[in-house]
Amino acid sequence: MNRNLFYSLSLLVCLNGFTIGKAVEPKEINNREILFVGENRQEYFSLYKSSLHYTVYGIDTVNIYSRKAIPSLDHKMHTFGYSLVLNKKDTIHTQFNERIYSKITSAEHKRHGYSSVGIYSLPIPFGKHEIELLPLSKSSRAVMVRMIIHPSKRDKGRGKFVLPDSETPLYYINFGEKRVRYLQLDYWNQMKFSINKTKRIKVICRLKYFEDMSKTQNYRLSLSKNAEVLKTYFIQTELSSENLILNESPLTISTSKSIDIELDPGYYTFELLDEKRAVYLRIMEYEF
């Protein structure tokens, strides 16, 4: 039986504890819109006339940030929300009451303003879960949505390091007193590995920085199965402030970026598509 709940909440952005985590994309990636909250660039997705579909994994608490698109000169209180369907069973209706927040802008829609944030937190149990977000009605105005998950907390102490089938160099990077295994991938050196049953894979990536590189960098990773490209990942990263050591020498690398992938049994290859780049890669497998 479906569980219909009505949820009403109004919270301020200053609850910083809610913001720690990783943004997750829906399947409808073309609905992306970049909002600037003060000086911070944040990726939202437009919920308007059709649904957004997400795949997430527990145990976790999923935090959903939402803002209503409002004409820039409108300072009235506005009601907005969305319906959330978990695993095609449980339905939750959210509602928020917020005014326009003057420090938010969009490069794509300069005449739009955006409301203060409404936050809904959804605890999910262990395993794989499907979340669908729907407009409250056919006439609902656009709501911008940003979903945050917490993979570091969720996966801590779990998972198995995936060793390569190829001769990919393996290094131990010192994070303070902790030594962590990473594989080094460059343009000439692929990483091949195999999966014996359907599993969730987390790929943790850190770009190696050379002297002439600026703080913000981009690179591309390609994932293939049996020589057929499945997906190319475009990754933007920044220089890490961590003091790291490799072979007793300081190591300058990027902040950590992670990718969650569900893979079926088979033989796979990761390939770095950019010359004059090197990436430290750590692949962990999980039983969901």
N, C-alpha and C positions, 0 to 999 in steps of 0.2 A: 504494500500500500504506500502511495506517495505521502510524504510528509511535507505539508505546506506551512511554512513559517513566515511571519512578517517581521522584518528587522528594520529598526529605525535607529540611526546613529549619526552623531555629528562630532568629529574629532579634529583637533588642530594638527598642522604639519609638525609642530614642535615636539611631538612624541617621537623622538629620534630612535627609540628602541625598536620601532616598527620597521625602520628603513634598512636594517642590516639584512643582506641577502642578495639574491640574484634575480634579475628580471627574466621572465620566461615568455617566449613568443607563442602566440596562437598559430593554428594552421593557416589562418588568413593573414599572412605576413604583409600583403599588399595594403592592409588597412592601417599601416604604421603612420604615425604622425609624431614629429619631434616637437616637444614643448620645452621652453626655456623657463625654468623656475628660478628667478633671480639670475645668477650666472651659471646655474647647473643645467646641463643638457640632459633631458630625460625622454625615453622612448615610451610612447603610449600607443594604444590601438583603438580605433574608432568603432564603437558599438552603435550602429545606426541601420535600422530596417532589417538587418540579418544578424545571425549569431556569430559568436567567436568560440572556437573549440580549442581546448588545452588538454595536454597529457601531463600529469604530475605523478610524483611517487612519494609515498609515506614511509615511515612516520614523519609528519611535518605539520606545520601550521602555515597555510597559504594566506598571505595578506594581499588583498585586492584594493588598490587605490583607484578612485574614480572621480572625475571632474566633469561638470556639464559645460558644454560650449554655449556661451551667452554673448549677445551683442555687446560690444565693448563699452557702450555708454549706459548700459542697464545695470543699476545698482540695487535692484529689488532682491528680496530673498527668493530663491528658486528651489523647487522640489524636483528631485531626480532619483534614479535608481536603475535597477535591472533585476532580472530573474536569473537564478543560478540553479542548474540541474546537475547533480552529482551522480555519475554512473548511470544516467538515464532513469533514475529512480526518484531520488529525493529532490524536491524543489524548494528553494528559498527565495523569497522576495525581499529585496533591500530597498530602503528609502532614506534619503538624506536631504537636509535643508541647509543650503549654503548661499552666500552672496559671492559676487565676483571677487577674485583675488588679483589685485592690480599688478603684481610682480610676475605674472605668467604671460608669455607671448608665444606666438607660433609664426615661423617663417612662411608657412604655406597659407595661413588664413589670418592675415593681418588685421582684419576688421572684427575678428572674434576675440572675446575675452573668455576666461575660464574661471570656474568657481573654485573656492577652497575645496580641499580634498575631503571625500568621504571614504572611510576605511572599514572594510569588513574582513574579519579573520575567520578562516575556516580550518579547524583541526581535521586532519585526515589520517586514517590508520595505515598500517603497513601495507605495501603493495602498490600496484599501478591503478591510477584513477583517471577517469575522463570527466572534465568539467566543461559544460556549455553555458555561456552567458548569452541572454536574450534581452532585447528591449522590452520594457514593461508593456508597451502597446505599439500598434502600428503607427501611431502619431507621435511617438516619443522623439524628442530632439536628440542629437548626437551626444553620447556620453563617452568620454575618453577613459580608457582602462589601462592600468599597469599592474601586472600580477608579479608578486615577489615570492620566491621559494627560498629554502635554506639548506642547500645541499651539503655544506660542510658539517653542520650539526646533524643532519639526517644520516650521513654516511660514516660518521666518525667511528673508528674501531671496526668497521665492516669492510668487506671487499677484499679482492685478491689481485695482486699485481700481475699484469699480463706480460709474460716474457715473449720476446719476438721470435719468429721463425727465421728471420733474416739476421745478418751480422750487423745489426744496428748497435753503435757504441753505447755502453751503459756507464753512467757516472753516478757518484754519490755527492749530492749537494748538501753542505752543512747549513742548517737553519738553527743558529745558536748551537746548542748541545745535541740537536737531533740531525741525523744523517738520513736523507731521503733519496731513493733511487729514481733516476730519470734517464730516459733514452734521448740521444741527440740525433735530430733529424735535420738534414740540409738538402739542398737542391739535387745533389747527386746520390743521395742515400735514402732509400725507401725503408719503411718499417712494415714488415709482413707479420701477420698473426692469424691465429685460427680460433674459432669458437665451436665447442662441441655440442652445445644446446642453447636454446633461446635465452639470452641474458640481457641485462641492462649494463651498458658500458659507459663509464665516465672518463673522458679524455681531459687531462689537465695540461694546459699548454703555457709555456713561458718563453718568450722571444729573447734570444741573446743580443745584447747591445754592443755595438762597436763604437769607436771614438767619434766617428762623423755622423752618428745618427741622432736625430732630434727626439724630444721626449715622447711624442705621439707617433706610433708606427702602425702600419697595416701589413697583414700577410694572409696567404691563402693555403688552406689544407684541403687536399682532395682525398676522399674515401672511396675505394673501389672494392668490388667483390668479383672474383674470377675475371679480372681485367676489365670489368665494366664499371664506369664511374657511377656511384650512387648519389654523391652530393659533394659540392665544393663549399667549404666554410670560409667566409670572409671575416677575419678577426681584426678588430682594432684594439690596440693596447697602449699602455703608458709605462714609463720607466718606474720600477719599484724603488722604494726608499729603504728596503731591507738590506742589512749588511750580511751578505752571503759569501760563503767560501767554497771553492772548488779546487781540489789538489793543493791546498794551503795557499791559494792566491784569491784575491777578491774577485767576485763574479758579479757582473752588472747585467741584470735581466729585467724583464717586464713583470708587471703584476700578473697574477694567476688568472687565466680564463679557463672555464670548463664547459664541456659539451656533453649532454646526456643523449645516448643513442640506444635504441633497442635493436639488437642484432640477432638474426637467425643463425643456425649452424652454417659454417662455411669458412672460406679462406679470404682474408681481407688485407688491404694495403692502404697505409697512410702515406701521402706524398706531399712534400712542401713544393709549391709551385713557383716560388720566387727565388731568383738568384741572389747571391750575396746576403743570404739570410741563414740563420740557424735557430732551431726551436728545440727546447727541452720538453720532452713529452712523457707523461706518466699516464698509463692506461690501467684502470681498475675495473674489474667485473663484479657484478652483484646479482644475487638471486632475487631481484626486484625488491 
